[in-house]
Amino acid sequence: MPHLFSPLTIKDITLRNRIGVSPMCQYSAEDGVPNDWHFVHLGSRAVGGAGLVIVEATAVEPRGRISPEDLGIYTDRHIEPFKRITAFLKEHGAVPGIQLAHAGRKASTYSPWKEKEAPAAGVPNDQGGWDVVGPSAIPFNDGYKEPKELSVEEIKEIQENFRQATIRAREAGFEWMEFHGAHGYLAHSFFSPLSNKRTDEYGGSFDNRIRFVLETVRVMRQEWPENLPFTVRISATDWVDDGWTLEESIELSKRLKQEGVDLIDCSSGGNVPKAPIPVGAGYQNLFAEKIRQQADIATAAVGMITQGMQADEIIRNEKADLVLLARELLRDPYWPLRAAETVHKKNELHIPPQYERGW
């Protein structure tokens, strides 16, 4: 029976345990380039014992950034700074992952500590912002910019940007790829009927609405090594009537498996402001469990997982194959070390020799 500290092997990559660092925006880059903050932030989680460290949502083009301070990998000059990070993560036993993303209609927004004083969510173009795009000309919320509806030709250009970014991620030393299809960003806004009102081959029916995701994954898979894991994060539900549903997520996951996807990272929401989300301990675990069972694909559980025994139970009862932690690992980069004691698996976790006397 697997447990939280048993290894997980997908293709040629083996995680030392089932604990992963979920992508978390740091709003600390300049023109998308990672710096010392990202190096220390990500490196400390590898030293802290996580088996997988996934870099924050990394934009495939400048207008795909959530904020002007987000990471990107849209030029070759981004490769070397990322190499420094991936080398350190591997040296300290963690698998380096990256989440390639495009923020779509939720792009060009202020960093959290700046938005408190901003008159609107969207950063004006004369203050470093830019025009945003989406499947339809529907803004996310009041104060957000109205997106330009993408033409088919422009869709293909964005997909080419994902392809080029995949090549750069490979060259930068990443060993785990995640395509961001959640939280109301571009891919999610295509497959949700709430944000996609198109009447061409990219809108309307279920098959048309998921076309962007399937095509983009297919393009990326052509450049990603066959022996390395390829995963997709989705929002399993919009949490509102007439929105995207868990049943549709199960069907999408089946299609993604046929495209060579190895694991579905199961999040939810983000496409509708003020959705009635019942946030609580493990509130998204059911999505990981249902998709795992009904789509016959490995899954990651994420969301309000804070305790070692809680995470261990998810793995032991085969509700998911991997747990991803975000805020809890912001609060405590060494959470895996503490969890190992809690679930009586301390001997199965490598502790850096510099820290052994403290444990």
N, C-alpha and C positions, 0 to 999 in steps of 0.2 A: 504493500500500500504506500503510495507517495505521501510525503509530508512536506512541510514548509522548507525544510533544509535538505531535501533530496534533490539531486541534480535534475535538470530538464534538458533533454537533447532534442533539437530540431535541426534536421539535416546535419551539417558538419559542425554545428555550434552547440556547445554544452554550457548551460548556465550552472554555476556552482550551487545555486539554491533557487527557490521559486519567488524571490523578492526582486521587484524591479522598481526603478525610479521613473515615475510617470513624467512626461514632458511638462515643464513648468516655465512659462515665460519669465524672464528676468528683466526685460526692458532696460538693458544695459549696454547694447551694442551701438556702434557708429557705422552707418552704411552696411549693416548686416554682419560685420566682422566680429568674431568672438575675441575676447580679451582676457586679462588676468582674472576678472571677476568670474567669468564662465569657467575658466580653468580650475579655480579653487572651489567654486560651487559644485561642479560636477565631480572633480577629483576627490573631494572629501566624502562623497557618497560611495565611491568605489572603495576607499580606505575603510569606510564604515561598514562594509560587508555586503552591500547589495550585489546580486548576481548580474543584473542588467541595469545600465544607466542610459536612458533615452534623452537626448538633447531636446530642448524645447522646440516648439513649432518653428521650423526653419523655412523661410519663404523661398520660392523658386523664381521669383521676380520681385523687383522693388515694390511694386504696387500690391503685392501679395502679403506684405507685412501687416500685422495687426496694428502696430504702432511704428513710428519712425525709429524707435530704439530696439526693434526686434532683430533677431538673427536672420541671416539669409545665406544662401549658397548659390547665388545667381551670377557669379563671375569666378574665374579661375583663381583670382587672388584670395578667395575665401578658403581655398583648400589647405594651404600650409598652416594657418592658425588652428584649423580643426585637427590637423595631423598631430599637433602637440597634445591636444586633449585626448584623442583616441589612443595614442601611445601610452599616456599615463594611466588611463582607465584599464587597458589591457595589462600593463605592468603590475597593477594591483588587483588583478583577478576578476574584474568586471568586463562584461561584453559591452562594447560601445554601440549604442543605437542612435538613430536619428529619425525624426518625424518631419517628412517633407510636406509642406502646406502652402495653401493660398487662402488668404482671409476673405476674398470676395467682397461682399457688400459690408462686412464688418471690419474692413481695413481702414487705414488712415485715422485711427482713433488715438486719444491721449493715453499715455502711461497712467497707471492707477493713481500715482501720487500727484500727477498733474491735472487729472480730470476733475478733481475736487474744486478747482478754481476756474474751470473752463466753462464758457457759456453754452457749449454744445459738445456732443461726443466726438464729432468729426473735426479733425485738425484742418484748418483752412489751408488752401494751397500756398498762400503767401507766407505761411508759418511752418512750412516743411511738410504739409500734407499733399494729397494727390487725389485725382478722380478715381472712383471705385467702380467695380464691375460685378455683374451677377447674371444669373439665368434670365431674370426679369427685372424691370425697373421698379422694384419694390424696396424701399429702405427698411432696415432692420427695426428702427424705432424712431420716435421723435428726436431730432437733433443729429441723427446719423445722415450721412450723405445719400442722395438717391443714386443707385447704381446705374451705369449704362448697361443696357441689355446686350450681351455678347452675341456677335454674329457667329456663324459656323466657322468661318475662317479664323476668327479671333479665338474660338475654343481650341482649334487645332494648334494655334500658336502657344497657348498656355500649356497644352499637353506636351508640346515640344520642349517647353521650359522645364516641365517635370522630368522629361527624359534626360536633358542636359544636367539637371541637378542630381539625378541618380548617378550619372557617370562621375560627377565631382565627389559625391558622397562615397562612392566606391574607392576613388583615388585617395580620399582623405583617411581611409582606414576603418570606416564603419563596417560592422559585421551584422547588423540587424537593421532592417529597413521598415519604417512604418509610414503608410500613406494616411494623411489626416482627412477623414471623411465624417467629422463630427462637429458638434457645437455651433452649428449655423454658419460655418465658413463655406467656401465655394462649393466643395463637393456635396456637402449636406444640403446646401440650398438648391442644388440641382435635383436631388432625389426626393425632397419633401414637397408635397403639393401645396404647402402654404406659401412657399417662396418661389415656386416655379409655375408660371402661367403660360409657358410657351406653347405654340401650336405646331412646331416643327418636329423633327426626329428626336429632339432633346427634351420634349415636354409632353404632357398629357398622360399617356398610359404609364403603367409601372415600368414596362420594358424601356420606354423612351426616357423616363426620368432617371433610371439607373445607368443609362448609356454612358454618360460622362465618366462615372466612376469606373465602370468596367473597361472602357477604352483607355483611360489614363493608367490604370493598373497594368493593362496589357503592354502599353508603351514602356512603362518603367521596368516591368519584368524582363523585357528584352535586353536591358542594360545591367540588370542586377545579377550577380553570379548565382547559378543554380544551386550551389552548395550552401548558400547563406539564407537565413530566414527572411521572409517577406510577409509583413503583417499589415492589417488595416484597422484603424480606429473608426468606429461608427457611433452615432447617437442612435441607440436602439429604439427610442420613441421620442416624439415631440412633446408628450405629456398633455396634449390638447386634442379635442375632438376634431376630426377631419384632417389630422396631421399624419405624419409618418408613424407606423405602428411596429410592435415587436414581431408580428407575423410577417410583415414586409422585410424586417431585418433578417429573419430566419431565411427567407427566400433569397435575399441579396447575399447572405453568407454562403449559401449553397452555390450560387453563381461565382462568387469570388474564389471558392475552393477549386472550382473548375478552371479558373484562371491561374492557379498555382499559388494562391495565398495560403500561408501556413497557420495563421492564427488571427482571430478577431478580438480586438481590444474593445471591450463593451462599456461604453459610456452612454450618456443620454442628454437630451435637452439642448438648449443653446440657440435654437432657431426662432424662438418666440419669446419676447420679453415678458417677464412676470408670469411664466407658466406655473401652474400649481404643482410643483415638484415636491413630493413627500420626502424631503431630505432627512436622513437618519442613518444610523449605523448599518453599513452594508446594503443601502437601499437599491443599489444597482446589481447586486449579486445574482438576482433572479435572471437577469438578461444573459449573463455569462453562462449560467447553468442551462437555460432553455436553448440558447444558440448552440452550445456544445453538444447537447443531446440531440436536437432535431436537425441540425445542419451537419452533424458529424465532423466537427472541426475543433481544433484546440482554441481555447479562449483565455483572455485575461480579465480578471475582475478588478474594478477600480471604484473608488468613491467611499469615503468615510470608513476606511479600514484603518484602525488605529492601534489595535491590540494584537499581541503575538498569538494568543490562543484563537482569537477571531480569524486571523489570517490562516493559521494552521488548519482550522476546521474547514475552511473553504477548499483547501487542497486535499485534505484527508477524505472528505466526503465527495470529492470529484465534482465539485460545482464549477471549478475552473482549473486550468493548468498552471496559472501564474497569477500572482497578485501584484498590482502596481500601486504604489503609495505616492502621494503628492505632498499635501500640507504637513502630514505627520513627519515626512523626511525633511521638510524645511525646518520644523521644530527640533528635530533630532537626527542629524546625519548618521548617527551610530545606532539607530533603531534596530537594525538586524542583529547587532551584538546583544542588545538587551532582550530582543525576542528569542534569541537562541537560549538564553538562560530560562526564560519564562516557559518555553515548551520543552525544556530538558534536552536540548540538542547542542549544547555549548561545544562539545568535542567535534561536531561536524561543521563548525564555522572557523575559517582561518582568521586568526587575529594577528595583525601586523606585529612583528617582534618589538617594535617601538612602544606598543601599547599593552603588551602581555602582562606587565606587572600591575596594570590597573584593572585587570579582569581575573 
